[in-house]
């Protein structure tokens, strides 16, 4: 059980910057990542999701420069049991169908997220 009073929670959204996405596309993909990851958190850790909502829904948006790095990062979160969601584009506008565009993680304990994302830069 997670000690809810002692911890800070946040959500991390990672956007691929090696793709030629316009600003609106980046925002939409980040929104997909945020919502999908939040829904994953609610499934198993409703207490974490509820506390994060009450604390103001802290989010950090980071960038990554290729699909393979994002895929490996998602695997690391899967291994650690941290809720996350990979976003693959529907292919209706700027990108081919199935292009991995974003990764949403959490909400989860900030210190756990920082261990795996601390080397990434802000978007």
Backbone atoms as SQL, in Angstrom:
CREATE TABLE atoms (id INTEGER PRIMARY KEY, chain TEXT, resi INTEGER, resn TEXT, atom TEXT, x REAL, y REAL, z REAL);
INSERT INTO atoms VALUES
  (1, 'A', 1, 'UNK', 'N', 0.835, -1.191, 0.000),
  (2, 'A', 1, 'UNK', 'CA', 0.000, 0.000, 0.000),
  (3, 'A', 1, 'UNK', 'C', 0.877, 1.251, 0.000),
  (4, 'A', 2, 'UNK', 'N', 0.492, 2.226, -0.761),
  (5, 'A', 2, 'UNK', 'CA', 1.243, 3.471, -0.882),
  (6, 'A', 2, 'UNK', 'C', 0.843, 4.414, 0.242),
  (7, 'A', 3, 'UNK', 'N', 1.836, 4.992, 0.937),
  (8, 'A', 3, 'UNK', 'CA', 1.573, 5.987, 1.968),
  (9, 'A', 3, 'UNK', 'C', 1.271, 7.311, 1.276),
  (10, 'A', 4, 'UNK', 'N', 0.006, 7.622, 1.152),
  (11, 'A', 4, 'UNK', 'CA', -0.442, 8.756, 0.356),
  (12, 'A', 4, 'UNK', 'C', -0.053, 10.109, 0.953),
  (13, 'A', 5, 'UNK', 'N', 0.119, 10.190, 2.261),
  (14, 'A', 5, 'UNK', 'CA', 0.409, 11.472, 2.892),
  (15, 'A', 5, 'UNK', 'C', 1.857, 11.909, 2.724),
  (16, 'A', 6, 'UNK', 'N', 2.740, 10.970, 2.517),
  (17, 'A', 6, 'UNK', 'CA', 4.171, 11.260, 2.470),
  (18, 'A', 6, 'UNK', 'C', 4.694, 11.564, 1.066),
  (19, 'A', 7, 'UNK', 'N', 3.886, 11.372, 0.038),
  (20, 'A', 7, 'UNK', 'CA', 4.404, 11.389, -1.317),
  (21, 'A', 7, 'UNK', 'C', 3.830, 12.499, -2.178),
  (22, 'A', 8, 'UNK', 'N', 4.641, 12.896, -3.163),
  (23, 'A', 8, 'UNK', 'CA', 4.211, 13.835, -4.188),
  (24, 'A', 8, 'UNK', 'C', 3.971, 13.037, -5.466),
  (25, 'A', 9, 'UNK', 'N', 2.920, 13.382, -6.172),
  (26, 'A', 9, 'UNK', 'CA', 2.569, 12.679, -7.402),
  (27, 'A', 9, 'UNK', 'C', 2.592, 13.635, -8.584),
  (28, 'A', 10, 'UNK', 'N', 2.906, 13.090, -9.743),
  (29, 'A', 10, 'UNK', 'CA', 2.844, 13.870, -10.974),
  (30, 'A', 10, 'UNK', 'C', 2.630, 12.927, -12.145),
  (31, 'A', 11, 'UNK', 'N', 2.381, 13.522, -13.280),
  (32, 'A', 11, 'UNK', 'CA', 2.274, 12.788, -14.531),
  (33, 'A', 11, 'UNK', 'C', 3.358, 13.318, -15.458),
  (34, 'A', 12, 'UNK', 'N', 3.961, 12.422, -16.210),
  (35, 'A', 12, 'UNK', 'CA', 4.975, 12.814, -17.189),
  (36, 'A', 12, 'UNK', 'C', 4.432, 12.478, -18.577),
  (37, 'A', 13, 'UNK', 'N', 4.568, 13.430, -19.477),
  (38, 'A', 13, 'UNK', 'CA', 4.176, 13.249, -20.864),
  (39, 'A', 13, 'UNK', 'C', 5.429, 13.447, -21.704),
  (40, 'A', 14, 'UNK', 'N', 5.726, 12.468, -22.543),
  (41, 'A', 14, 'UNK', 'CA', 6.923, 12.530, -23.382),
  (42, 'A', 14, 'UNK', 'C', 6.481, 12.582, -24.844),
  (43, 'A', 15, 'UNK', 'N', 7.004, 13.565, -25.553),
  (44, 'A', 15, 'UNK', 'CA', 6.652, 13.802, -26.948),
  (45, 'A', 15, 'UNK', 'C', 7.871, 13.544, -27.834),
  (46, 'A', 16, 'UNK', 'N', 7.652, 12.843, -28.929),
  (47, 'A', 16, 'UNK', 'CA', 8.731, 12.634, -29.907),
  (48, 'A', 16, 'UNK', 'C', 8.963, 13.913, -30.697),
  (49, 'A', 17, 'UNK', 'N', 10.191, 14.400, -30.654),
  (50, 'A', 17, 'UNK', 'CA', 10.542, 15.630, -31.354),
  (51, 'A', 17, 'UNK', 'C', 11.243, 15.373, -32.692),
  (52, 'A', 18, 'UNK', 'N', 11.468, 14.111, -33.034),
  (53, 'A', 18, 'UNK', 'CA', 12.078, 13.811, -34.330),
  (54, 'A', 18, 'UNK', 'C', 11.038, 13.743, -35.441),
  (55, 'A', 19, 'UNK', 'N', 9.772, 13.871, -35.085),
  (56, 'A', 19, 'UNK', 'CA', 8.694, 13.848, -36.078),
  (57, 'A', 19, 'UNK', 'C', 8.353, 15.279, -36.498),
  (58, 'A', 20, 'UNK', 'N', 7.816, 15.428, -37.678),
  (59, 'A', 20, 'UNK', 'CA', 7.436, 16.746, -38.176),
  (60, 'A', 20, 'UNK', 'C', 5.976, 17.022, -37.818),
  (61, 'A', 21, 'UNK', 'N', 5.733, 17.215, -36.514),
  (62, 'A', 21, 'UNK', 'CA', 4.369, 17.495, -36.048),
  (63, 'A', 21, 'UNK', 'C', 4.216, 18.987, -35.819),
  (64, 'A', 22, 'UNK', 'N', 3.091, 19.520, -36.252),
  (65, 'A', 22, 'UNK', 'CA', 2.764, 20.905, -35.962),
  (66, 'A', 22, 'UNK', 'C', 2.400, 21.072, -34.494),
  (67, 'A', 23, 'UNK', 'N', 2.294, 22.319, -34.064),
  (68, 'A', 23, 'UNK', 'CA', 1.992, 22.604, -32.663),
  (69, 'A', 23, 'UNK', 'C', 0.678, 21.975, -32.220),
  (70, 'A', 24, 'UNK', 'N', -0.354, 22.101, -33.023),
  (71, 'A', 24, 'UNK', 'CA', -1.646, 21.517, -32.667),
  (72, 'A', 24, 'UNK', 'C', -1.581, 20.007, -32.542),
  (73, 'A', 25, 'UNK', 'N', -0.827, 19.376, -33.433),
  (74, 'A', 25, 'UNK', 'CA', -0.668, 17.923, -33.406),
  (75, 'A', 25, 'UNK', 'C', 0.060, 17.498, -32.128),
  (76, 'A', 26, 'UNK', 'N', 1.098, 18.230, -31.762),
  (77, 'A', 26, 'UNK', 'CA', 1.844, 17.937, -30.534),
  (78, 'A', 26, 'UNK', 'C', 0.925, 18.034, -29.319),
  (79, 'A', 27, 'UNK', 'N', 0.126, 19.093, -29.273),
  (80, 'A', 27, 'UNK', 'CA', -0.800, 19.276, -28.145),
  (81, 'A', 27, 'UNK', 'C', -1.810, 18.132, -28.103),
  (82, 'A', 28, 'UNK', 'N', -2.366, 17.761, -29.250),
  (83, 'A', 28, 'UNK', 'CA', -3.357, 16.675, -29.290),
  (84, 'A', 28, 'UNK', 'C', -2.740, 15.352, -28.841),
  (85, 'A', 29, 'UNK', 'N', -1.527, 15.050, -29.298),
  (86, 'A', 29, 'UNK', 'CA', -0.883, 13.794, -28.920),
  (87, 'A', 29, 'UNK', 'C', -0.555, 13.783, -27.428),
  (88, 'A', 30, 'UNK', 'N', -0.138, 14.925, -26.891),
  (89, 'A', 30, 'UNK', 'CA', 0.107, 15.025, -25.450),
  (90, 'A', 30, 'UNK', 'C', -1.163, 14.842, -24.645),
  (91, 'A', 31, 'UNK', 'N', -2.276, 15.384, -25.146),
  (92, 'A', 31, 'UNK', 'CA', -3.562, 15.213, -24.470),
  (93, 'A', 31, 'UNK', 'C', -3.986, 13.746, -24.486),
  (94, 'A', 32, 'UNK', 'N', -3.789, 13.081, -25.623),
  (95, 'A', 32, 'UNK', 'CA', -4.086, 11.644, -25.676),
  (96, 'A', 32, 'UNK', 'C', -3.261, 10.888, -24.637),
  (97, 'A', 33, 'UNK', 'N', -1.966, 11.183, -24.577),
  (98, 'A', 33, 'UNK', 'CA', -1.070, 10.493, -23.641),
  (99, 'A', 33, 'UNK', 'C', -1.501, 10.724, -22.197),
  (100, 'A', 34, 'UNK', 'N', -1.852, 11.956, -21.874),
  (101, 'A', 34, 'UNK', 'CA', -2.265, 12.291, -20.515),
  (102, 'A', 34, 'UNK', 'C', -3.521, 11.527, -20.117),
  (103, 'A', 35, 'UNK', 'N', -4.541, 11.579, -20.951),
  (104, 'A', 35, 'UNK', 'CA', -5.799, 10.926, -20.622),
  (105, 'A', 35, 'UNK', 'C', -5.653, 9.407, -20.574),
  (106, 'A', 36, 'UNK', 'N', -4.992, 8.842, -21.563),
  (107, 'A', 36, 'UNK', 'CA', -4.831, 7.383, -21.601),
  (108, 'A', 36, 'UNK', 'C', -4.075, 6.870, -20.381),
  (109, 'A', 37, 'UNK', 'N', -3.019, 7.571, -19.994),
  (110, 'A', 37, 'UNK', 'CA', -2.225, 7.161, -18.842),
  (111, 'A', 37, 'UNK', 'C', -3.015, 7.324, -17.536),
  (112, 'A', 38, 'UNK', 'N', -3.756, 8.403, -17.434),
  (113, 'A', 38, 'UNK', 'CA', -4.620, 8.614, -16.267),
  (114, 'A', 38, 'UNK', 'C', -5.619, 7.459, -16.127),
  (115, 'A', 39, 'UNK', 'N', -6.230, 7.066, -17.245),
  (116, 'A', 39, 'UNK', 'CA', -7.193, 5.962, -17.212),
  (117, 'A', 39, 'UNK', 'C', -6.528, 4.642, -16.808),
  (118, 'A', 40, 'UNK', 'N', -5.288, 4.438, -17.226),
  (119, 'A', 40, 'UNK', 'CA', -4.540, 3.247, -16.791),
  (120, 'A', 40, 'UNK', 'C', -4.297, 3.291, -15.291),
  (121, 'A', 41, 'UNK', 'N', -3.997, 4.461, -14.759),
  (122, 'A', 41, 'UNK', 'CA', -3.748, 4.605, -13.317),
  (123, 'A', 41, 'UNK', 'C', -5.007, 4.297, -12.519),
  (124, 'A', 42, 'UNK', 'N', -6.137, 4.804, -12.978),
  (125, 'A', 42, 'UNK', 'CA', -7.405, 4.576, -12.262),
  (126, 'A', 42, 'UNK', 'C', -7.729, 3.091, -12.135),
  (127, 'A', 43, 'UNK', 'N', -7.387, 2.306, -13.143),
  (128, 'A', 43, 'UNK', 'CA', -7.730, 0.876, -13.132),
  (129, 'A', 43, 'UNK', 'C', -7.193, 0.149, -11.903),
  (130, 'A', 44, 'UNK', 'N', -5.963, 0.422, -11.527),
  (131, 'A', 44, 'UNK', 'CA', -5.320, -0.322, -10.441),
  (132, 'A', 44, 'UNK', 'C', -4.984, 0.522, -9.216),
  (133, 'A', 45, 'UNK', 'N', -4.954, 1.845, -9.396),
  (134, 'A', 45, 'UNK', 'CA', -4.482, 2.728, -8.318),
  (135, 'A', 45, 'UNK', 'C', -5.362, 3.970, -8.221),
  (136, 'A', 46, 'UNK', 'N', -6.650, 3.765, -7.982),
  (137, 'A', 46, 'UNK', 'CA', -7.588, 4.882, -7.925),
  (138, 'A', 46, 'UNK', 'C', -7.189, 5.891, -6.848),
  (139, 'A', 47, 'UNK', 'N', -6.618, 5.413, -5.748),
  (140, 'A', 47, 'UNK', 'CA', -6.194, 6.308, -4.671),
  (141, 'A', 47, 'UNK', 'C', -5.120, 7.280, -5.154),
  (142, 'A', 48, 'UNK', 'N', -4.195, 6.811, -5.977),
  (143, 'A', 48, 'UNK', 'CA', -3.144, 7.675, -6.534),
  (144, 'A', 48, 'UNK', 'C', -3.768, 8.707, -7.462),
  (145, 'A', 49, 'UNK', 'N', -4.643, 8.258, -8.356),
  (146, 'A', 49, 'UNK', 'CA', -5.294, 9.171, -9.301),
  (147, 'A', 49, 'UNK', 'C', -6.101, 10.236, -8.564),
  (148, 'A', 50, 'UNK', 'N', -6.826, 9.840, -7.527),
  (149, 'A', 50, 'UNK', 'CA', -7.639, 10.793, -6.776),
  (150, 'A', 50, 'UNK', 'C', -6.772, 11.843, -6.073),
  (151, 'A', 51, 'UNK', 'N', -5.682, 11.408, -5.458),
  (152, 'A', 51, 'UNK', 'CA', -4.801, 12.362, -4.764),
  (153, 'A', 51, 'UNK', 'C', -4.167, 13.325, -5.761),
  (154, 'A', 52, 'UNK', 'N', -3.747, 12.808, -6.909),
  (155, 'A', 52, 'UNK', 'CA', -3.163, 13.650, -7.961),
  (156, 'A', 52, 'UNK', 'C', -4.163, 14.706, -8.415),
  (157, 'A', 53, 'UNK', 'N', -5.416, 14.327, -8.592),
  (158, 'A', 53, 'UNK', 'CA', -6.452, 15.285, -8.988),
  (159, 'A', 53, 'UNK', 'C', -6.623, 16.364, -7.923),
  (160, 'A', 54, 'UNK', 'N', -6.645, 15.961, -6.665),
  (161, 'A', 54, 'UNK', 'CA', -6.835, 16.915, -5.568),
  (162, 'A', 54, 'UNK', 'C', -5.648, 17.859, -5.419),
  (163, 'A', 55, 'UNK', 'N', -4.451, 17.391, -5.808),
  (164, 'A', 55, 'UNK', 'CA', -3.236, 18.202, -5.674),
  (165, 'A', 55, 'UNK', 'C', -3.018, 19.159, -6.843),
  (166, 'A', 56, 'UNK', 'N', -3.889, 19.140, -7.835),
  (167, 'A', 56, 'UNK', 'CA', -3.746, 20.082, -8.939),
  (168, 'A', 56, 'UNK', 'C', -3.248, 19.489, -10.242),
  (169, 'A', 57, 'UNK', 'N', -3.145, 18.167, -10.322),
  (170, 'A', 57, 'UNK', 'CA', -2.808, 17.466, -11.567),
  (171, 'A', 57, 'UNK', 'C', -1.453, 17.887, -12.156),
  (172, 'A', 58, 'UNK', 'N', -0.426, 17.868, -11.346),
  (173, 'A', 58, 'UNK', 'CA', 0.916, 18.254, -11.793),
  (174, 'A', 58, 'UNK', 'C', 1.346, 17.399, -12.989),
  (175, 'A', 59, 'UNK', 'N', 1.817, 18.090, -14.041),
  (176, 'A', 59, 'UNK', 'CA', 2.290, 17.424, -15.257),
  (177, 'A', 59, 'UNK', 'C', 3.628, 18.030, -15.670),
  (178, 'A', 60, 'UNK', 'N', 4.479, 17.183, -16.207),
  (179, 'A', 60, 'UNK', 'CA', 5.748, 17.603, -16.782),
  (180, 'A', 60, 'UNK', 'C', 5.768, 17.084, -18.216),
  (181, 'A', 61, 'UNK', 'N', 6.134, 17.937, -19.169),
  (182, 'A', 61, 'UNK', 'CA', 6.194, 17.517, -20.569),
  (183, 'A', 61, 'UNK', 'C', 7.654, 17.536, -21.018),
  (184, 'A', 62, 'UNK', 'N', 8.111, 16.376, -21.463),
  (185, 'A', 62, 'UNK', 'CA', 9.498, 16.183, -21.865),
  (186, 'A', 62, 'UNK', 'C', 9.566, 15.792, -23.329),
  (187, 'A', 63, 'UNK', 'N', 10.777, 15.815, -23.888),
  (188, 'A', 63, 'UNK', 'CA', 10.949, 15.425, -25.289),
  (189, 'A', 63, 'UNK', 'C', 11.946, 14.279, -25.401),
  (190, 'A', 64, 'UNK', 'N', 11.759, 13.516, -26.466),
  (191, 'A', 64, 'UNK', 'CA', 12.646, 12.397, -26.772),
  (192, 'A', 64, 'UNK', 'C', 12.860, 12.421, -28.278),
  (193, 'A', 65, 'UNK', 'N', 13.979, 11.851, -28.737),
  (194, 'A', 65, 'UNK', 'CA', 14.317, 12.047, -30.148),
  (195, 'A', 65, 'UNK', 'C', 14.184, 10.831, -31.049),
  (196, 'A', 66, 'UNK', 'N', 13.648, 9.723, -30.547),
  (197, 'A', 66, 'UNK', 'CA', 13.370, 8.625, -31.481),
  (198, 'A', 66, 'UNK', 'C', 12.445, 7.583, -30.873),
  (199, 'A', 67, 'UNK', 'N', 11.820, 6.813, -31.744),
  (200, 'A', 67, 'UNK', 'CA', 10.816, 5.835, -31.343),
  (201, 'A', 67, 'UNK', 'C', 11.403, 4.724, -30.487),
  (202, 'A', 68, 'UNK', 'N', 12.567, 4.233, -30.826),
  (203, 'A', 68, 'UNK', 'CA', 13.159, 3.122, -30.082),
  (204, 'A', 68, 'UNK', 'C', 13.457, 3.522, -28.638),
  (205, 'A', 69, 'UNK', 'N', 13.936, 4.733, -28.417),
  (206, 'A', 69, 'UNK', 'CA', 14.175, 5.206, -27.049),
  (207, 'A', 69, 'UNK', 'C', 12.868, 5.269, -26.268),
  (208, 'A', 70, 'UNK', 'N', 11.803, 5.733, -26.926),
  (209, 'A', 70, 'UNK', 'CA', 10.507, 5.811, -26.254),
  (210, 'A', 70, 'UNK', 'C', 9.983, 4.417, -25.944),
  (211, 'A', 71, 'UNK', 'N', 10.146, 3.505, -26.869),
  (212, 'A', 71, 'UNK', 'CA', 9.688, 2.126, -26.661),
  (213, 'A', 71, 'UNK', 'C', 10.432, 1.485, -25.478),
  (214, 'A', 72, 'UNK', 'N', 11.750, 1.688, -25.398),
  (215, 'A', 72, 'UNK', 'CA', 12.531, 1.139, -24.282),
  (216, 'A', 72, 'UNK', 'C', 12.107, 1.750, -22.946),
  (217, 'A', 73, 'UNK', 'N', 11.815, 3.037, -22.963),
  (218, 'A', 73, 'UNK', 'CA', 11.359, 3.706, -21.750),
  (219, 'A', 73, 'UNK', 'C', 10.011, 3.133, -21.302),
  (220, 'A', 74, 'UNK', 'N', 9.104, 2.915, -22.237),
  (221, 'A', 74, 'UNK', 'CA', 7.801, 2.315, -21.906),
  (222, 'A', 74, 'UNK', 'C', 7.997, 0.919, -21.313),
  (223, 'A', 75, 'UNK', 'N', 8.925, 0.161, -21.859),
  (224, 'A', 75, 'UNK', 'CA', 9.212, -1.185, -21.320),
  (225, 'A', 75, 'UNK', 'C', 9.728, -1.107, -19.883),
  (226, 'A', 76, 'UNK', 'N', 10.535, -0.099, -19.595),
  (227, 'A', 76, 'UNK', 'CA', 11.051, 0.081, -18.239),
  (228, 'A', 76, 'UNK', 'C', 9.909, 0.376, -17.262),
  (229, 'A', 77, 'UNK', 'N', 8.963, 1.214, -17.675),
  (230, 'A', 77, 'UNK', 'CA', 7.812, 1.499, -16.808),
  (231, 'A', 77, 'UNK', 'C', 6.940, 0.267, -16.635),
  (232, 'A', 78, 'UNK', 'N', 6.791, -0.503, -17.684),
  (233, 'A', 78, 'UNK', 'CA', 6.030, -1.750, -17.595),
  (234, 'A', 78, 'UNK', 'C', 6.687, -2.692, -16.582),
  (235, 'A', 79, 'UNK', 'N', 8.003, -2.836, -16.668),
  (236, 'A', 79, 'UNK', 'CA', 8.763, -3.696, -15.762),
  (237, 'A', 79, 'UNK', 'C', 8.585, -3.249, -14.307),
  (238, 'A', 80, 'UNK', 'N', 8.570, -1.940, -14.085),
  (239, 'A', 80, 'UNK', 'CA', 8.425, -1.390, -12.728),
  (240, 'A', 80, 'UNK', 'C', 6.977, -1.407, -12.230),
  (241, 'A', 81, 'UNK', 'N', 6.029, -1.713, -13.115),
  (242, 'A', 81, 'UNK', 'CA', 4.627, -1.735, -12.719),
  (243, 'A', 81, 'UNK', 'C', 4.015, -0.352, -12.593),
  (244, 'A', 82, 'UNK', 'N', 4.558, 0.610, -13.313),
  (245, 'A', 82, 'UNK', 'CA', 4.066, 1.988, -13.270),
  (246, 'A', 82, 'UNK', 'C', 3.112, 2.209, -14.443),
  (247, 'A', 83, 'UNK', 'N', 1.899, 2.703, -14.163),
  (248, 'A', 83, 'UNK', 'CA', 0.921, 2.900, -15.233),
  (249, 'A', 83, 'UNK', 'C', 1.443, 3.861, -16.305),
  (250, 'A', 84, 'UNK', 'N', 1.207, 3.497, -17.557),
  (251, 'A', 84, 'UNK', 'CA', 1.667, 4.318, -18.676),
  (252, 'A', 84, 'UNK', 'C', 0.844, 3.972, -19.916),
  (253, 'A', 85, 'UNK', 'N', 0.978, 4.797, -20.945),
  (254, 'A', 85, 'UNK', 'CA', 0.267, 4.547, -22.190),
  (255, 'A', 85, 'UNK', 'C', 1.063, 5.122, -23.356),
  (256, 'A', 86, 'UNK', 'N', 1.276, 4.302, -24.371),
  (257, 'A', 86, 'UNK', 'CA', 1.907, 4.734, -25.612),
  (258, 'A', 86, 'UNK', 'C', 0.826, 5.197, -26.583),
  (259, 'A', 87, 'UNK', 'N', 1.070, 6.290, -27.260),
  (260, 'A', 87, 'UNK', 'CA', 0.123, 6.815, -28.232),
  (261, 'A', 87, 'UNK', 'C', 0.636, 6.525, -29.635),
  (262, 'A', 88, 'UNK', 'N', -0.204, 5.874, -30.427),
  (263, 'A', 88, 'UNK', 'CA', 0.087, 5.635, -31.840),
  (264, 'A', 88, 'UNK', 'C', -0.922, 6.419, -32.660),
  (265, 'A', 89, 'UNK', 'N', -0.430, 7.162, -33.635),
  (266, 'A', 89, 'UNK', 'CA', -1.278, 8.034, -34.435),
  (267, 'A', 89, 'UNK', 'C', -2.245, 7.243, -35.316),
  (268, 'A', 90, 'UNK', 'N', -3.424, 7.796, -35.529),
  (269, 'A', 90, 'UNK', 'CA', -4.444, 7.160, -36.368),
  (270, 'A', 90, 'UNK', 'C', -4.167, 7.338, -37.859),
  (271, 'A', 91, 'UNK', 'N', -3.238, 8.239, -38.196),
  (272, 'A', 91, 'UNK', 'CA', -2.881, 8.426, -39.598),
  (273, 'A', 91, 'UNK', 'C', -3.853, 9.265, -40.395),
  (274, 'A', 92, 'UNK', 'N', -4.642, 10.088, -39.742),
  (275, 'A', 92, 'UNK', 'CA', -5.649, 10.874, -40.453),
  (276, 'A', 92, 'UNK', 'C', -5.143, 12.227, -40.947),
  (277, 'A', 93, 'UNK', 'N', -4.016, 12.696, -40.397),
  (278, 'A', 93, 'UNK', 'CA', -3.548, 14.026, -40.792),
  (279, 'A', 93, 'UNK', 'C', -2.073, 14.016, -41.203),
  (280, 'A', 94, 'UNK', 'N', -1.177, 14.292, -40.287),
  (281, 'A', 94, 'UNK', 'CA', 0.216, 14.569, -40.609),
  (282, 'A', 94, 'UNK', 'C', 1.145, 13.364, -40.656),
  (283, 'A', 95, 'UNK', 'N', 0.771, 12.277, -40.028),
  (284, 'A', 95, 'UNK', 'CA', 1.685, 11.144, -39.857),
  (285, 'A', 95, 'UNK', 'C', 1.074, 9.852, -40.378),
  (286, 'A', 96, 'UNK', 'N', 1.916, 8.890, -40.749),
  (287, 'A', 96, 'UNK', 'CA', 1.392, 7.580, -41.153),
  (288, 'A', 96, 'UNK', 'C', 0.732, 6.869, -39.964),
  (289, 'A', 97, 'UNK', 'N', -0.287, 6.096, -40.267),
  (290, 'A', 97, 'UNK', 'CA', -0.992, 5.309, -39.250),
  (291, 'A', 97, 'UNK', 'C', 0.007, 4.442, -38.478),
  (292, 'A', 98, 'UNK', 'N', -0.139, 4.447, -37.145),
  (293, 'A', 98, 'UNK', 'CA', 0.705, 3.622, -36.291),
  (294, 'A', 98, 'UNK', 'C', 1.982, 4.293, -35.804),
  (295, 'A', 99, 'UNK', 'N', 2.251, 5.507, -36.255),
  (296, 'A', 99, 'UNK', 'CA', 3.446, 6.218, -35.794),
  (297, 'A', 99, 'UNK', 'C', 3.327, 6.491, -34.293),
  (298, 'A', 100, 'UNK', 'N', 4.303, 6.050, -33.521),
  (299, 'A', 100, 'UNK', 'CA', 4.318, 6.298, -32.087),
  (300, 'A', 100, 'UNK', 'C', 4.717, 7.756, -31.844),
  (301, 'A', 101, 'UNK', 'N', 3.833, 8.510, -31.190),
  (302, 'A', 101, 'UNK', 'CA', 4.043, 9.951, -31.045),
  (303, 'A', 101, 'UNK', 'C', 4.319, 10.413, -29.623),
  (304, 'A', 102, 'UNK', 'N', 3.762, 9.719, -28.639),
  (305, 'A', 102, 'UNK', 'CA', 3.841, 10.213, -27.266),
  (306, 'A', 102, 'UNK', 'C', 3.739, 9.051, -26.278),
  (307, 'A', 103, 'UNK', 'N', 4.195, 9.327, -25.075),
  (308, 'A', 103, 'UNK', 'CA', 4.129, 8.379, -23.970),
  (309, 'A', 103, 'UNK', 'C', 3.641, 9.134, -22.744),
  (310, 'A', 104, 'UNK', 'N', 2.569, 8.649, -22.141),
  (311, 'A', 104, 'UNK', 'CA', 2.083, 9.211, -20.889),
  (312, 'A', 104, 'UNK', 'C', 2.428, 8.260, -19.760),
  (313, 'A', 105, 'UNK', 'N', 2.880, 8.810, -18.640),
  (314, 'A', 105, 'UNK', 'CA', 3.249, 7.996, -17.492),
  (315, 'A', 105, 'UNK', 'C', 2.572, 8.566, -16.253),
  (316, 'A', 106, 'UNK', 'N', 1.881, 7.691, -15.541),
  (317, 'A', 106, 'UNK', 'CA', 1.239, 8.100, -14.304),
  (318, 'A', 106, 'UNK', 'C', -0.101, 8.786, -14.531),
  (319, 'A', 107, 'UNK', 'N', -0.570, 9.405, -13.469),
  (320, 'A', 107, 'UNK', 'CA', 0.167, 9.914, -12.329),
  (321, 'A', 107, 'UNK', 'C', 0.758, 8.799, -11.462),
  (322, 'A', 108, 'UNK', 'N', 1.910, 9.145, -10.886),
  (323, 'A', 108, 'UNK', 'CA', 2.625, 8.215, -10.022),
  (324, 'A', 108, 'UNK', 'C', 3.562, 8.997, -9.122),
  (325, 'A', 109, 'UNK', 'N', 4.252, 8.291, -8.239),
  (326, 'A', 109, 'UNK', 'CA', 5.198, 8.946, -7.325),
  (327, 'A', 109, 'UNK', 'C', 6.280, 9.674, -8.121),
  (328, 'A', 110, 'UNK', 'N', 6.435, 10.947, -7.848),
  (329, 'A', 110, 'UNK', 'CA', 7.405, 11.775, -8.563),
  (330, 'A', 110, 'UNK', 'C', 8.804, 11.184, -8.525),
  (331, 'A', 111, 'UNK', 'N', 9.220, 10.713, -7.363),
  (332, 'A', 111, 'UNK', 'CA', 10.593, 10.206, -7.244),
  (333, 'A', 111, 'UNK', 'C', 10.816, 8.987, -8.135),
  (334, 'A', 112, 'UNK', 'N', 9.814, 8.136, -8.307),
  (335, 'A', 112, 'UNK', 'CA', 9.942, 6.969, -9.184),
  (336, 'A', 112, 'UNK', 'C', 10.024, 7.385, -10.654),
  (337, 'A', 113, 'UNK', 'N', 9.223, 8.382, -11.034),
  (338, 'A', 113, 'UNK', 'CA', 9.246, 8.854, -12.421),
  (339, 'A', 113, 'UNK', 'C', 10.563, 9.536, -12.744),
  (340, 'A', 114, 'UNK', 'N', 11.082, 10.288, -11.795),
  (341, 'A', 114, 'UNK', 'CA', 12.339, 11.013, -12.012),
  (342, 'A', 114, 'UNK', 'C', 13.512, 10.065, -12.261),
  (343, 'A', 115, 'UNK', 'N', 13.485, 8.900, -11.637),
  (344, 'A', 115, 'UNK', 'CA', 14.567, 7.935, -11.826),
  (345, 'A', 115, 'UNK', 'C', 14.705, 7.520, -13.300),
  (346, 'A', 116, 'UNK', 'N', 13.578, 7.405, -13.999),
  (347, 'A', 116, 'UNK', 'CA', 13.609, 6.930, -15.383),
  (348, 'A', 116, 'UNK', 'C', 13.549, 8.056, -16.414),
  (349, 'A', 117, 'UNK', 'N', 13.117, 9.244, -16.014),
  (350, 'A', 117, 'UNK', 'CA', 12.973, 10.338, -16.992),
  (351, 'A', 117, 'UNK', 'C', 13.891, 11.526, -16.712),
  (352, 'A', 118, 'UNK', 'N', 14.661, 11.455, -15.649),
  (353, 'A', 118, 'UNK', 'CA', 15.475, 12.591, -15.227),
  (354, 'A', 118, 'UNK', 'C', 16.478, 13.102, -16.257),
  (355, 'A', 119, 'UNK', 'N', 16.889, 12.271, -17.181),
  (356, 'A', 119, 'UNK', 'CA', 17.872, 12.686, -18.187),
  (357, 'A', 119, 'UNK', 'C', 17.227, 13.388, -19.394),
  (358, 'A', 120, 'UNK', 'N', 15.913, 13.330, -19.493),
  (359, 'A', 120, 'UNK', 'CA', 15.228, 13.964, -20.629),
  (360, 'A', 120, 'UNK', 'C', 15.048, 15.455, -20.387),
  (361, 'A', 121, 'UNK', 'N', 14.991, 16.212, -21.462),
  (362, 'A', 121, 'UNK', 'CA', 14.847, 17.678, -21.404),
  (363, 'A', 121, 'UNK', 'C', 13.371, 18.059, -21.507),
  (364, 'A', 122, 'UNK', 'N', 13.045, 19.229, -20.950),
  (365, 'A', 122, 'UNK', 'CA', 11.704, 19.782, -21.088),
  (366, 'A', 122, 'UNK', 'C', 11.414, 20.092, -22.546),
  (367, 'A', 123, 'UNK', 'N', 10.148, 19.950, -22.919),
  (368, 'A', 123, 'UNK', 'CA', 9.748, 20.227, -24.298),
  (369, 'A', 123, 'UNK', 'C', 9.821, 21.707, -24.567);
